[in-house]
Amino acid sequence: MSTMEQLGDSLTSLSGHLSHNNYSLSVDGSDALSNISVVSIKGQERLNEPWQYQIDFTSEDKQISIASMLSQAASLTFHPNQSPLQVTQISSFDHVAKTRKLYGIIT
């Protein structure tokens, strides 16, 4: 196998492991809301002030009402980008990104 073929195979395997959604939203108390997909997030965090996030999401369940969402406890998880194994093997930098989780109430 030539060097170019090996490089092409490596790039193909790298692109197959990329995830485009690094967030997940969980709403407590409802099994129907388990298939939520985050579309966009806008957030504000400042020292000594309440934080606020505006989250746009979609779901397979088209019958979700606004009233069923309001005042529900929820958590937003930020998933770190996972480097493919090939990138990790050639890197001398051992940085492990941590998952971050925020808890709040939907308003």
DSSP file (Angstrom, degrees, kcal/mol; ACC not computed):
  #  RESIDUE AA STRUCTURE BP1 BP2  ACC     N-H-->O    O-->H-N    N-H-->O    O-->H-N    TCO  KAPPA ALPHA  PHI   PSI    X-CA   Y-CA   Z-CA
    1    1 A M              0   0    0      0, 0.0     2,-0.0     0, 0.0     0, 0.0   0.000 360.0 360.0 360.0 132.2    0.0    0.0    0.0
    2    2 A S     >  -     0   0    0      1,-0.1     4,-2.1     4,-0.0     5,-0.2  -0.260 360.0-110.2 -75.3 164.8    1.4    3.4   -1.0
    3    3 A T  H  > S+     0   0    0      1,-0.2     4,-2.5     2,-0.2     5,-0.2   0.880 119.0  53.5 -61.6 -39.4    1.9    6.3    1.4
    4    4 A M  H  > S+     0   0    0      2,-0.2     4,-2.5     1,-0.2    -1,-0.2   0.887 108.2  49.5 -65.3 -39.2   -0.9    8.2   -0.3
    5    5 A E  H  > S+     0   0    0      2,-0.2     4,-2.5     1,-0.2    -1,-0.2   0.902 111.2  49.5 -66.1 -40.4   -3.3    5.3    0.1
    6    6 A Q  H  X S+     0   0    0     -4,-2.1     4,-2.3     2,-0.2    -2,-0.2   0.914 111.8  48.6 -63.7 -42.6   -2.4    5.0    3.8
    7    7 A L  H  X S+     0   0    0     -4,-2.5     4,-2.5     2,-0.2    -2,-0.2   0.916 111.3  50.2 -62.9 -43.5   -2.9    8.7    4.3
    8    8 A G  H  X S+     0   0    0     -4,-2.5     4,-2.2     1,-0.2    -2,-0.2   0.906 111.0  48.6 -61.6 -42.8   -6.3    8.6    2.5
    9    9 A D  H  X S+     0   0    0     -4,-2.5     4,-2.2     2,-0.2    -1,-0.2   0.894 111.2  50.7 -64.0 -40.0   -7.4    5.7    4.7
   10   10 A S  H  X S+     0   0    0     -4,-2.3     4,-2.0     2,-0.2    -2,-0.2   0.920 111.0  47.6 -64.5 -44.1   -6.3    7.5    7.8
   11   11 A L  H  X S+     0   0    0     -4,-2.5     4,-2.2     1,-0.2    -1,-0.2   0.884 110.9  52.1 -65.3 -38.3   -8.2   10.7    6.8
   12   12 A T  H  X S+     0   0    0     -4,-2.2     4,-1.2     1,-0.2    -1,-0.2   0.911 110.3  47.9 -63.7 -42.3  -11.3    8.6    6.0
   13   13 A S  H  < S+     0   0    0     -4,-2.2     4,-0.4     1,-0.2    -1,-0.2   0.847 110.0  53.6 -69.2 -31.9  -11.2    6.9    9.4
   14   14 A L  H >< S+     0   0    0     -4,-2.0     3,-1.4     1,-0.2     4,-0.2   0.933 108.0  48.6 -65.3 -45.6  -10.8   10.3   11.1
   15   15 A S  H >< S+     0   0    0     -4,-2.2     3,-0.8     1,-0.3    -1,-0.2   0.750 102.4  64.1 -69.6 -22.5  -13.8   11.8    9.5
   16   16 A G  T 3< S+     0   0    0     -4,-1.2    -1,-0.3     1,-0.2    -2,-0.2   0.614 101.7  50.0 -75.0 -11.7  -16.0    8.8   10.4
   17   17 A H  T <  S+     0   0    0     -3,-1.4     2,-0.3    -4,-0.4    -1,-0.2   0.328  80.9 115.8-109.6   6.6  -15.6    9.5   14.1
   18   18 A L    <   -     0   0    0     -3,-0.8     2,-0.4    -4,-0.2    65,-0.1  -0.591  49.5-154.5 -82.2 136.9  -16.5   13.2   14.3
   19   19 A S        -     0   0    0     -2,-0.3     3,-0.1    63,-0.1    63,-0.1  -0.913   8.0-164.7-109.0 136.7  -19.6   14.2   16.2
   20   20 A H  S    S+     0   0    0     -2,-0.4     2,-0.7     1,-0.2    -1,-0.1   0.602  74.6  65.9 -96.5 -12.5  -21.4   17.4   15.3
   21   21 A N        +     0   0    0      1,-0.1    -1,-0.2     2,-0.0    18,-0.0  -0.912  50.7 171.3-115.3 107.9  -23.6   17.7   18.4
   22   22 A N        +     0   0    0     -2,-0.7    57,-3.4    -3,-0.1     2,-0.3   0.164  58.6  71.6 -99.7  18.0  -21.5   18.3   21.5
   23   23 A Y  E     -A   78   0A   0     55,-0.2    15,-0.4    15,-0.1     2,-0.3  -0.943  53.8-170.0-132.1 151.0  -24.5   19.1   23.8
   24   24 A S  E     -A   77   0A   0     53,-1.8    53,-3.0    -2,-0.3     2,-0.5  -0.993   8.5-155.2-141.0 141.9  -27.3   17.1   25.3
   25   25 A L  E     -A   76   0A   0     -2,-0.3     2,-0.4    11,-0.3    11,-0.3  -0.955   8.6-171.1-116.5 128.2  -30.4   18.4   27.1
   26   26 A S  E     -A   75   0A   0     49,-2.8    49,-2.6    -2,-0.5     2,-0.5  -0.981   6.4-160.2-121.1 130.4  -32.3   16.3   29.6
   27   27 A V  E >   -A   74   0A   0     -2,-0.4     3,-0.8     6,-0.3    47,-0.2  -0.945  21.7-128.5-110.7 124.5  -35.7   17.3   31.1
   28   28 A D  T 3  S+     0   0    0     45,-2.8    45,-0.1    -2,-0.5     3,-0.0  -0.349  82.0  25.1 -71.0 148.2  -36.6   15.6   34.4
   29   29 A G  T 3  S+     0   0    0     43,-0.1     2,-0.3     1,-0.1    -1,-0.2   0.572  99.7  87.6  83.2  11.2  -40.0   13.9   34.8
   30   30 A S    X   -     0   0    0     -3,-0.8     3,-0.5     1,-0.1    -3,-0.2  -0.902  44.6-173.8-147.5 117.4  -40.8   13.0   31.3
   31   31 A D  G >  S+     0   0    0     -2,-0.3     3,-1.3     1,-0.2     4,-0.1   0.754  88.3  67.9 -74.2 -24.5  -39.9    9.9   29.3
   32   32 A A  G >  S+     0   0    0      1,-0.3     3,-0.5     2,-0.1    29,-0.2   0.729  94.1  58.6 -67.2 -20.9  -41.4   11.5   26.1
   33   33 A L  G X  S+     0   0    0     -3,-0.5     3,-0.6     1,-0.2    -6,-0.3   0.131  72.5 103.2 -96.1  21.4  -38.6   14.1   26.1
   34   34 A S  G <  S+     0   0    0     -3,-1.3     2,-0.2     1,-0.2    -1,-0.2   0.704  72.0  62.1 -76.8 -18.4  -35.8   11.6   25.9
   35   35 A N  G <  S+     0   0    0     -3,-0.5    25,-0.8    -4,-0.1     2,-0.4  -0.278  71.2 144.7-103.2  47.7  -35.2   12.2   22.2
   36   36 A I  E <   -C   59   0B   0     -3,-0.6     2,-0.5   -11,-0.3   -11,-0.3  -0.703  30.3-164.5 -87.4 134.7  -34.3   15.9   22.4
   37   37 A S  E     -C   58   0B   0     21,-2.9    21,-2.4    -2,-0.4     2,-0.3  -0.983  18.4-130.6-120.5 123.0  -31.6   17.2   20.0
   38   38 A V  E     +C   57   0B   0     -2,-0.5    19,-0.3   -15,-0.4   -15,-0.1  -0.560  25.0 177.8 -75.1 128.5  -30.0   20.6   20.8
   39   39 A V  E     -     0   0B   0     17,-3.1     2,-0.3     1,-0.4    18,-0.2   0.845  64.3  -9.6 -95.8 -47.2  -30.0   22.9   17.7
   40   40 A S  E     -C   56   0B   0     16,-1.7    16,-2.5     2,-0.0    -1,-0.4  -0.991  54.4-156.2-153.2 157.9  -28.4   26.0   19.2
   41   41 A I  E     -C   55   0B   0     -2,-0.3     2,-0.4    14,-0.2    14,-0.2  -1.000   5.8-176.4-138.5 134.4  -27.3   27.5   22.5
   42   42 A K  E     +C   54   0B   0     12,-2.2    12,-3.4    -2,-0.4     2,-0.3  -0.999  20.7 179.2-125.8 127.8  -26.7   31.1   23.6
   43   43 A G  E     -C   53   0B   0     -2,-0.4     2,-0.4    10,-0.2    10,-0.2  -0.945  22.2-162.8-135.0 153.1  -25.4   31.6   27.1
   44   44 A Q  E     +C   52   0B   0      8,-2.7     8,-2.1    -2,-0.3     2,-0.4  -0.994  13.3 172.2-131.9 126.1  -24.3   34.3   29.5
   45   45 A E        +     0   0    0     -2,-0.4     2,-0.3     6,-0.2     6,-0.1  -0.997   6.2 166.4-132.9 129.5  -22.2   33.7   32.6
   46   46 A R    >   -     0   0    0      3,-0.4     3,-1.4    -2,-0.4     2,-0.1  -0.971  43.0 -91.2-138.2 153.2  -20.8   36.5   34.8
   47   47 A L  T 3  S+     0   0    0     -2,-0.3    -2,-0.0     1,-0.3     0, 0.0  -0.410 108.1   3.2 -64.3 137.2  -19.3   36.6   38.2
   48   48 A N  T 3  S+     0   0    0      1,-0.2    -1,-0.3    -2,-0.1     0, 0.0   0.710 113.2  98.1  60.5  24.8  -21.8   37.2   41.0
   49   49 A E  S <  S-     0   0    0     -3,-1.4    -3,-0.4     0, 0.0    -1,-0.2  -0.979  82.7 -96.1-136.6 151.2  -24.8   37.2   38.7
   50   50 A P        -     0   0    0      0, 0.0     2,-0.2     0, 0.0    -4,-0.0  -0.379  41.5-128.8 -62.9 143.3  -27.3   34.5   37.7
   51   51 A W        -     0   0    0     -6,-0.1     2,-0.4    -2,-0.0    -6,-0.2  -0.593  22.4-163.9 -91.7 158.8  -26.4   32.7   34.5
   52   52 A Q  E     -C   44   0B   0     -8,-2.1    -8,-2.7    -2,-0.2     2,-0.4  -0.997   8.0-171.8-146.1 136.4  -28.8   32.2   31.6
   53   53 A Y  E     -C   43   0B   0     -2,-0.4     2,-0.6   -10,-0.2   -10,-0.2  -0.996  11.9-154.5-129.1 134.5  -28.9   29.9   28.6
   54   54 A Q  E     -C   42   0B   0    -12,-3.4   -12,-2.2    -2,-0.4     2,-0.5  -0.949  20.7-170.7-105.2 119.3  -31.3   30.1   25.7
   55   55 A I  E     -C   41   0B   0     -2,-0.6     2,-0.5   -14,-0.2   -14,-0.2  -0.948  12.1-162.3-118.5 122.0  -31.5   26.6   24.2
   56   56 A D  E     +C   40   0B   0    -16,-2.5   -17,-3.1    -2,-0.5   -16,-1.7  -0.886  25.1 167.2 -98.6 131.4  -33.2   25.8   20.9
   57   57 A F  E     -C   38   0B   0     -2,-0.5     2,-0.3   -19,-0.3   -19,-0.2  -0.907  25.1-148.7-140.6 166.8  -34.0   22.1   20.5
   58   58 A T  E     -C   37   0B   0    -21,-2.4   -21,-2.9    -2,-0.3     2,-0.3  -0.905  12.9-168.0-131.6 161.9  -36.0   19.7   18.4
   59   59 A S  E     -C   36   0B   0     -2,-0.3   -23,-0.2   -23,-0.2     5,-0.1  -0.989  34.0-126.4-148.8 154.6  -37.6   16.4   19.2
   60   60 A E  S    S+     0   0    0    -25,-0.8     2,-1.0    -2,-0.3    -1,-0.1   0.768  96.1  84.3 -69.5 -25.6  -39.2   13.5   17.4
   61   61 A D    >   -     0   0    0    -29,-0.2     3,-0.8     1,-0.2    -1,-0.1  -0.700  58.6-177.3 -81.8 104.3  -42.2   14.0   19.6
   62   62 A K  T 3  S+     0   0    0     -2,-1.0    -1,-0.2     1,-0.2    -2,-0.1   0.459  71.9  71.7 -82.8  -0.9  -44.2   16.7   17.8
   63   63 A Q  T 3   +     0   0    0      2,-0.1     2,-0.3    -3,-0.0    -1,-0.2   0.243  62.5 130.5 -99.5  12.9  -46.9   16.9   20.5
   64   64 A I    <   -     0   0    0     -3,-0.8     2,-0.3   -32,-0.1    -5,-0.0  -0.518  46.1-151.0 -69.2 125.9  -44.7   18.6   23.2
   65   65 A S     >  -     0   0    0     -2,-0.3     4,-0.7     1,-0.1     3,-0.2  -0.677  19.8-125.6 -97.0 154.5  -46.6   21.5   24.6
   66   66 A I  H >> S+     0   0    0     -2,-0.3     4,-2.0     1,-0.2     3,-1.2   0.905 111.3  57.4 -60.9 -42.1  -45.0   24.6   26.0
   67   67 A A  H 34 S+     0   0    0      1,-0.3    -1,-0.2     2,-0.2    -3,-0.0   0.836 101.3  55.8 -60.3 -33.8  -46.9   24.2   29.3
   68   68 A S  H 34 S+     0   0    0     -3,-0.2    -1,-0.3     1,-0.2    -2,-0.2   0.710 111.8  44.4 -73.1 -18.0  -45.4   20.7   29.8
   69   69 A M  H X< S+     0   0    0     -3,-1.2     3,-1.6    -4,-0.7    37,-0.3   0.813  89.4  97.9 -92.7 -35.5  -41.9   22.2   29.5
   70   70 A L  T 3< S+     0   0    0     -4,-2.0    37,-0.2     1,-0.2     3,-0.1  -0.255  93.5   8.9 -62.5 141.2  -42.2   25.3   31.7
   71   71 A S  T 3  S+     0   0    0     35,-2.9     2,-0.3     1,-0.2    -1,-0.2   0.567  93.7 138.5  67.6  13.1  -41.0   25.0   35.3
   72   72 A Q    <   -     0   0    0     -3,-1.6    34,-2.5    34,-0.2    -1,-0.2  -0.671  58.3-116.3 -86.9 141.5  -39.4   21.6   34.7
   73   73 A A  E     + B   0 105A   0     -2,-0.3   -45,-2.8    32,-0.2     2,-0.3  -0.549  44.8 173.3 -71.1 140.2  -36.0   20.8   36.1
   74   74 A A  E     -AB  27 104A   0     30,-2.9    30,-2.4   -47,-0.2     2,-0.4  -0.954  24.5-146.9-146.0 162.3  -33.4   20.2   33.3
   75   75 A S  E     -AB  26 103A   0    -49,-2.6   -49,-2.8    -2,-0.3     2,-0.5  -0.999   5.0-156.4-135.1 141.4  -29.7   19.6   32.8
   76   76 A L  E     -AB  25 102A   0     26,-2.4    26,-2.8    -2,-0.4     2,-0.5  -0.972  12.9-160.3-116.0 123.7  -27.5   20.7   29.9
   77   77 A T  E     -AB  24 101A   0    -53,-3.0   -53,-1.8    -2,-0.5     2,-0.7  -0.912   7.9-153.7-111.3 128.8  -24.4   18.7   29.3
   78   78 A F  E     -AB  23 100A   0     22,-3.4    22,-1.9    -2,-0.5   -55,-0.2  -0.894  15.3-156.7 -97.4 114.1  -21.4   20.0   27.3
   79   79 A H        -     0   0    0    -57,-3.4    20,-0.1    -2,-0.7    19,-0.1  -0.793  16.6-124.3 -93.3 130.0  -19.6   17.0   25.8
   80   80 A P        -     0   0    0      0, 0.0     2,-0.3     0, 0.0    19,-0.1  -0.350  32.0 -96.8 -70.0 153.2  -15.9   17.6   25.0
   81   81 A N        -     0   0    0      1,-0.1     2,-0.6   -63,-0.0    16,-0.2  -0.548  38.5-139.8 -66.4 129.6  -14.7   16.9   21.5
   82   82 A Q        -     0   0    0     -2,-0.3   -63,-0.1   -65,-0.1     3,-0.1  -0.842  11.4-135.6 -96.0 120.4  -13.1   13.5   21.4
   83   83 A S        -     0   0    0     -2,-0.6     5,-0.0     1,-0.1   -65,-0.0  -0.535  27.7-108.6 -72.3 136.6  -10.0   13.3   19.4
   84   84 A P    >>  -     0   0    0      0, 0.0     4,-2.1     0, 0.0     3,-0.5  -0.260  30.6-108.2 -61.0 155.7   -9.8   10.3   17.1
   85   85 A L  H 3> S+     0   0    0      1,-0.2     4,-2.3     2,-0.2     5,-0.2   0.857 117.6  56.8 -55.5 -40.1   -7.3    7.6   18.2
   86   86 A Q  H 3> S+     0   0    0      1,-0.2     4,-1.3     2,-0.2    -1,-0.2   0.893 108.4  46.4 -62.6 -39.5   -5.0    8.4   15.3
   87   87 A V  H <> S+     0   0    0     -3,-0.5     4,-0.8     1,-0.2     3,-0.2   0.904 111.9  51.4 -68.6 -41.0   -4.7   12.1   16.4
   88   88 A T  H  < S+     0   0    0     -4,-2.1     3,-0.5     1,-0.2    -2,-0.2   0.873 107.2  54.2 -62.3 -37.8   -4.1   11.0   20.0
   89   89 A Q  H  < S+     0   0    0     -4,-2.3    -1,-0.2     1,-0.2    -2,-0.2   0.829 111.8  42.5 -69.1 -31.8   -1.4    8.7   19.0
   90   90 A I  H  < S+     0   0    0     -4,-1.3     2,-0.3    -3,-0.2    -1,-0.2   0.518 100.3  87.6 -92.8  -4.7    0.6   11.3   17.1
   91   91 A S     <  -     0   0    0     -4,-0.8    -4,-0.0    -3,-0.5     0, 0.0  -0.740  56.5-162.7 -96.9 141.3    0.2   14.0   19.7
   92   92 A S        +     0   0    0     -2,-0.3     2,-0.7     2,-0.0    -1,-0.1   0.403  67.6  98.3 -95.9   1.4    2.4   14.5   22.7
   93   93 A F        -     0   0    0      2,-0.1     2,-1.2     1,-0.1    -2,-0.1  -0.812  58.0-162.9 -95.7 114.1   -0.2   16.6   24.5
   94   94 A D        +     0   0    0     -2,-0.7     2,-0.6     2,-0.1    -1,-0.1  -0.595  28.4 154.7 -96.5  72.6   -2.1   14.6   27.0
   95   95 A H        -     0   0    0     -2,-1.2     2,-0.7     2,-0.0    -2,-0.1  -0.891  24.8-165.2-103.3 122.7   -5.1   16.9   27.5
   96   96 A V        -     0   0    0     -2,-0.6     2,-0.2   -14,-0.0   -14,-0.1  -0.921  13.2-145.2-109.0 111.5   -8.3   15.2   28.7
   97   97 A A        -     0   0    0     -2,-0.7     2,-0.3   -16,-0.2    -2,-0.0  -0.517  16.4-137.6 -74.9 141.7  -11.3   17.5   28.3
   98   98 A K        -     0   0    0     -2,-0.2     2,-0.2   -19,-0.1    -1,-0.0  -0.744  14.1-112.1-103.6 148.7  -14.0   17.1   30.9
   99   99 A T        -     0   0    0     -2,-0.3     2,-0.4   -20,-0.1   -20,-0.2  -0.538  29.8-153.2 -72.9 140.5  -17.7   17.0   30.6
  100  100 A R  E     -B   78   0A   0    -22,-1.9   -22,-3.4    -2,-0.2     2,-0.4  -0.961   8.9-167.5-118.6 136.7  -19.5   20.0   32.0
  101  101 A K  E     -B   77   0A   0     -2,-0.4     2,-0.4   -24,-0.2   -24,-0.2  -0.988   3.2-165.1-129.4 130.3  -23.1   19.8   33.3
  102  102 A L  E     -B   76   0A   0    -26,-2.8   -26,-2.4    -2,-0.4     2,-0.4  -0.906   6.9-156.8-111.9 141.2  -25.4   22.7   34.2
  103  103 A Y  E     +B   75   0A   0     -2,-0.4     2,-0.3   -28,-0.2   -28,-0.2  -0.918  29.5 125.9-117.0 143.0  -28.6   22.3   36.2
  104  104 A G  E     -B   74   0A   0    -30,-2.4   -30,-2.9    -2,-0.4     2,-0.4  -0.948  51.6 -85.4-169.6-169.3  -31.6   24.6   36.1
  105  105 A I  E     -B   73   0A   0     -2,-0.3     2,-0.4   -32,-0.2   -32,-0.2  -0.953  38.7-118.0-119.8 136.6  -35.3   25.2   35.6
  106  106 A I              0   0    0    -34,-2.5   -35,-2.9    -2,-0.4   -34,-0.2  -0.618 360.0 360.0 -76.4 125.2  -36.9   25.9   32.3
  107  107 A T              0   0    0     -2,-0.4    -1,-0.2   -37,-0.2   -37,-0.1   0.352 360.0 360.0-122.9 360.0  -38.5   29.3   32.2
